[in-house]
Amino acid sequence: MKINPVLRLIIFMLVFQLAFPLPLFAQVAGEFIEVLGDVTIQRAGTVIKPKVKDPVHVKDVITTGEKSRAKLSMIDQSKLTLGPKARM
């Protein structure tokens, strides 16, 4: 039995996506250079407590708590500071 080349490609793409989920290839947008207080990252359905030098990925949601802040260095060398009670 011969399998249609288009069907073969679709099957390959589905198997590849299951073996290597998209967050594994997430694009890095920058990194944390300062983390003070309660700072979290929401990434692909999980909540992460970042540390200095941790990467920031495209589509991450960064949240700071009361009396908290974070500074990021982006890949274009710009700096971004998030103050208390921020969400980006």
Z-matrix of the N, CA and C atoms (Angstrom, degrees):
N
C 1 1.453
C 2 1.525 1 108.94
N 3 1.317 2 116.62 1 125.79
C 4 1.457 3 121.60 2 177.29
C 5 1.519 4 110.00 3 -93.10
N 6 1.346 5 114.38 4 137.54
C 7 1.460 6 119.78 5 177.78
C 8 1.527 7 108.25 6 -98.87
N 9 1.309 8 115.43 7 133.98
C 10 1.456 9 122.59 8 177.82
C 11 1.538 10 109.04 9 -55.25
N 12 1.350 11 119.23 10 134.62
C 13 1.463 12 121.83 11 -179.12
C 14 1.538 13 113.57 12 -57.81
N 15 1.316 14 117.33 13 -34.91
C 16 1.468 15 120.51 14 178.91
C 17 1.529 16 109.44 15 -67.82
N 18 1.308 17 117.32 16 -43.49
C 19 1.461 18 121.44 17 178.00
C 20 1.525 19 110.28 18 -63.85
N 21 1.315 20 116.98 19 -39.76
C 22 1.459 21 121.71 20 177.63
C 23 1.539 22 110.46 21 -60.22
N 24 1.335 23 117.09 22 -42.52
C 25 1.466 24 122.08 23 178.91
C 26 1.526 25 110.73 24 -64.78
N 27 1.314 26 116.98 25 -43.45
C 28 1.469 27 120.61 26 179.09
C 29 1.524 28 110.75 27 -62.22
N 30 1.312 29 117.45 28 -44.26
C 31 1.472 30 121.44 29 178.63
C 32 1.526 31 109.73 30 -61.95
N 33 1.332 32 117.08 31 -44.44
C 34 1.457 33 120.73 32 178.58
C 35 1.527 34 111.26 33 -59.33
N 36 1.337 35 116.76 34 -45.19
C 37 1.466 36 120.39 35 -178.80
C 38 1.528 37 111.54 36 -63.98
N 39 1.321 38 117.94 37 -39.69
C 40 1.463 39 121.00 38 177.98
C 41 1.526 40 111.50 39 -65.20
N 42 1.310 41 117.37 40 -44.35
C 43 1.468 42 121.18 41 178.70
C 44 1.532 43 109.93 42 -63.97
N 45 1.331 44 117.67 43 -42.07
C 46 1.468 45 121.69 44 179.32
C 47 1.522 46 110.68 45 -61.80
N 48 1.345 47 117.72 46 -43.40
C 49 1.466 48 121.39 47 179.97
C 50 1.524 49 110.89 48 -64.55
N 51 1.300 50 118.42 49 -37.11
C 52 1.464 51 121.01 50 178.08
C 53 1.530 52 111.14 51 -69.66
N 54 1.318 53 117.06 52 -37.82
C 55 1.464 54 120.98 53 -178.79
C 56 1.521 55 112.01 54 -75.72
N 57 1.325 56 117.14 55 -34.33
C 58 1.466 57 122.20 56 -177.06
C 59 1.524 58 109.03 57 -130.59
N 60 1.333 59 118.12 58 85.85
C 61 1.464 60 120.30 59 -176.95
C 62 1.529 61 111.92 60 -62.42
N 63 1.314 62 115.79 61 152.84
C 64 1.459 63 122.98 62 -175.83
C 65 1.530 64 114.40 63 -53.31
N 66 1.341 65 121.92 64 -41.76
C 67 1.462 66 119.90 65 -179.27
C 68 1.532 67 113.11 66 -58.42
N 69 1.316 68 117.34 67 -22.49
C 70 1.454 69 120.27 68 177.91
C 71 1.520 70 111.26 69 -62.97
N 72 1.336 71 116.51 70 -27.90
C 73 1.457 72 121.90 71 -178.18
C 74 1.527 73 112.16 72 -107.39
N 75 1.329 74 117.70 73 22.27
C 76 1.457 75 121.22 74 -176.78
C 77 1.523 76 111.30 75 -60.73
N 78 1.310 77 114.99 76 139.69
C 79 1.458 78 121.14 77 -177.61
C 80 1.532 79 110.05 78 -79.63
N 81 1.332 80 116.69 79 130.30
C 82 1.457 81 121.99 80 179.27
C 83 1.526 82 108.53 81 -80.11
N 84 1.356 83 115.76 82 131.67
C 85 1.457 84 121.78 83 -179.61
C 86 1.525 85 111.94 84 -104.94
N 87 1.335 86 117.06 85 -17.62
C 88 1.457 87 121.14 86 -178.06
C 89 1.516 88 109.93 87 170.75
N 90 1.360 89 115.21 88 -161.80
C 91 1.464 90 119.67 89 177.84
C 92 1.522 91 109.97 90 -149.14
N 93 1.324 92 115.18 91 158.02
C 94 1.462 93 121.20 92 177.26
C 95 1.525 94 109.17 93 -75.67
N 96 1.335 95 116.05 94 133.16
C 97 1.463 96 119.98 95 175.05
C 98 1.527 97 111.05 96 -113.69
N 99 1.332 98 116.34 97 -11.38
C 100 1.469 99 121.47 98 175.08
C 101 1.518 100 108.68 99 -156.18
N 102 1.326 101 116.86 100 135.27
C 103 1.459 102 122.46 101 177.17
C 104 1.524 103 107.44 102 -137.67
N 105 1.329 104 116.66 103 115.99
C 106 1.462 105 121.57 104 -179.91
C 107 1.520 106 109.79 105 -126.46
N 108 1.324 107 117.35 106 126.54
C 109 1.457 108 121.60 107 177.47
C 110 1.515 109 113.12 108 81.31
N 111 1.333 110 114.45 109 -147.68
C 112 1.467 111 122.16 110 -174.03
C 113 1.530 112 110.12 111 -90.05
N 114 1.334 113 116.10 112 96.24
C 115 1.466 114 122.18 113 178.97
C 116 1.524 115 107.59 114 -121.78
N 117 1.327 116 116.35 115 134.05
C 118 1.467 117 120.05 116 178.82
C 119 1.526 118 110.08 117 -133.48
N 120 1.340 119 113.98 118 156.68
C 121 1.461 120 122.14 119 172.87
C 122 1.525 121 106.73 120 -119.88
N 123 1.325 122 116.36 121 132.46
C 124 1.458 123 120.76 122 169.74
C 125 1.516 124 106.29 123 -101.19
N 126 1.332 125 115.70 124 116.86
C 127 1.467 126 121.45 125 -176.41
C 128 1.521 127 109.06 126 -135.86
N 129 1.303 128 116.15 127 118.53
C 130 1.471 129 122.46 128 175.56
C 131 1.528 130 112.02 129 49.68
N 132 1.333 131 116.20 130 44.89
C 133 1.453 132 120.40 131 175.68
C 134 1.519 133 115.75 132 82.85
N 135 1.327 134 118.32 133 3.91
C 136 1.463 135 120.78 134 178.00
C 137 1.524 136 109.45 135 -120.45
N 138 1.329 137 115.83 136 155.84
C 139 1.460 138 122.09 137 177.82
C 140 1.522 139 107.91 138 -108.91
N 141 1.337 140 115.46 139 128.85
C 142 1.462 141 122.14 140 -175.57
C 143 1.518 142 109.08 141 -123.30
N 144 1.337 143 117.49 142 140.20
C 145 1.464 144 123.08 143 172.47
C 146 1.525 145 106.72 144 -94.26
N 147 1.334 146 118.67 145 108.18
C 148 1.466 147 120.03 146 -175.70
C 149 1.523 148 112.69 147 -76.55
N 150 1.332 149 114.09 148 157.30
C 151 1.463 150 123.01 149 173.81
C 152 1.525 151 107.20 150 -125.12
N 153 1.321 152 115.83 151 165.50
C 154 1.454 153 120.20 152 175.96
C 155 1.528 154 108.95 153 -56.39
N 156 1.312 155 116.57 154 139.22
C 157 1.473 156 126.27 155 -178.42
C 158 1.531 157 113.48 156 81.39
N 159 1.353 158 118.80 157 -5.01
C 160 1.465 159 120.16 158 175.83
C 161 1.526 160 109.46 159 -69.93
N 162 1.334 161 117.64 160 143.28
C 163 1.469 162 120.11 161 -178.74
C 164 1.523 163 112.35 162 -75.64
N 165 1.318 164 114.97 163 154.67
C 166 1.459 165 123.24 164 170.89
C 167 1.523 166 105.56 165 -113.30
N 168 1.328 167 116.21 166 125.64
C 169 1.458 168 120.92 167 -178.20
C 170 1.524 169 110.51 168 -101.34
N 171 1.327 170 115.10 169 155.50
C 172 1.453 171 120.42 170 172.13
C 173 1.524 172 106.90 171 -58.31
N 174 1.301 173 117.20 172 137.68
C 175 1.474 174 125.88 173 -178.89
C 176 1.523 175 114.01 174 79.57
N 177 1.332 176 120.01 175 1.58
C 178 1.463 177 120.81 176 171.33
C 179 1.525 178 108.79 177 -66.60
N 180 1.332 179 115.98 178 147.47
C 181 1.462 180 121.56 179 172.46
C 182 1.525 181 106.17 180 -113.80
N 183 1.332 182 115.67 181 116.97
C 184 1.464 183 121.48 182 -178.19
C 185 1.521 184 107.91 183 -102.98
N 186 1.338 185 116.45 184 131.73
C 187 1.455 186 122.06 185 -179.28
C 188 1.522 187 108.78 186 -128.83
N 189 1.339 188 115.56 187 137.01
C 190 1.469 189 120.42 188 175.24
C 191 1.522 190 108.71 189 -115.47
N 192 1.321 191 115.96 190 143.66
C 193 1.448 192 121.54 191 178.36
C 194 1.522 193 111.45 192 -87.90
N 195 1.328 194 114.23 193 -173.94
C 196 1.460 195 120.24 194 176.95
C 197 1.530 196 109.12 195 -64.41
N 198 1.306 197 118.08 196 139.10
C 199 1.469 198 124.24 197 -179.20
C 200 1.533 199 111.64 198 58.54
N 201 1.317 200 116.85 199 35.25
C 202 1.467 201 122.16 200 -179.12
C 203 1.525 202 108.82 201 -129.27
N 204 1.345 203 115.50 202 159.22
C 205 1.461 204 119.47 203 174.23
C 206 1.524 205 109.60 204 -160.02
N 207 1.322 206 113.95 205 162.57
C 208 1.461 207 120.52 206 178.32
C 209 1.522 208 108.49 207 -143.00
N 210 1.332 209 115.91 208 143.48
C 211 1.461 210 121.50 209 173.06
C 212 1.516 211 107.69 210 -119.72
N 213 1.335 212 114.40 211 136.88
C 214 1.455 213 120.38 212 -179.37
C 215 1.516 214 109.89 213 -123.87
N 216 1.315 215 115.44 214 145.90
C 217 1.457 216 122.16 215 171.26
C 218 1.523 217 105.98 216 -109.23
N 219 1.326 218 116.22 217 117.96
C 220 1.451 219 121.04 218 -175.99
C 221 1.535 220 109.99 219 -87.53
N 222 1.323 221 117.33 220 164.88
C 223 1.465 222 120.63 221 -174.64
C 224 1.526 223 112.77 222 -65.78
N 225 1.345 224 117.66 223 -19.27
C 226 1.467 225 120.23 224 176.88
C 227 1.532 226 111.71 225 -89.91
N 228 1.330 227 116.38 226 13.00
C 229 1.470 228 125.36 227 178.90
C 230 1.526 229 113.62 228 74.72
N 231 1.327 230 118.84 229 5.05
C 232 1.460 231 120.26 230 174.61
C 233 1.525 232 109.10 231 -77.11
N 234 1.328 233 115.98 232 156.85
C 235 1.469 234 122.20 233 178.87
C 236 1.523 235 108.41 234 -112.78
N 237 1.312 236 115.75 235 144.72
C 238 1.455 237 122.16 236 -179.52
C 239 1.518 238 108.06 237 -132.60
N 240 1.335 239 116.68 238 128.02
C 241 1.460 240 121.33 239 178.90
C 242 1.525 241 108.81 240 -115.53
N 243 1.322 242 116.39 241 128.66
C 244 1.457 243 122.41 242 175.78
C 245 1.522 244 107.98 243 -108.71
N 246 1.324 245 116.87 244 125.41
C 247 1.448 246 121.51 245 179.96
C 248 1.520 247 111.80 246 -88.00
N 249 1.337 248 116.63 247 -169.26
C 250 1.464 249 121.47 248 179.53
C 251 1.535 250 112.38 249 -60.07
N 252 1.309 251 115.98 250 145.90
C 253 1.472 252 124.10 251 176.18
C 254 1.531 253 112.31 252 56.07
N 255 1.309 254 117.05 253 39.59
C 256 1.470 255 121.10 254 179.49
C 257 1.523 256 110.31 255 -101.51
N 258 1.322 257 113.88 256 155.89
C 259 1.477 258 120.50 257 175.83
C 260 1.519 259 107.04 258 -144.85
N 261 1.321 260 115.42 259 124.24
C 262 1.457 261 119.65 260 -178.58
C 263 1.528 262 109.15 261 -138.87
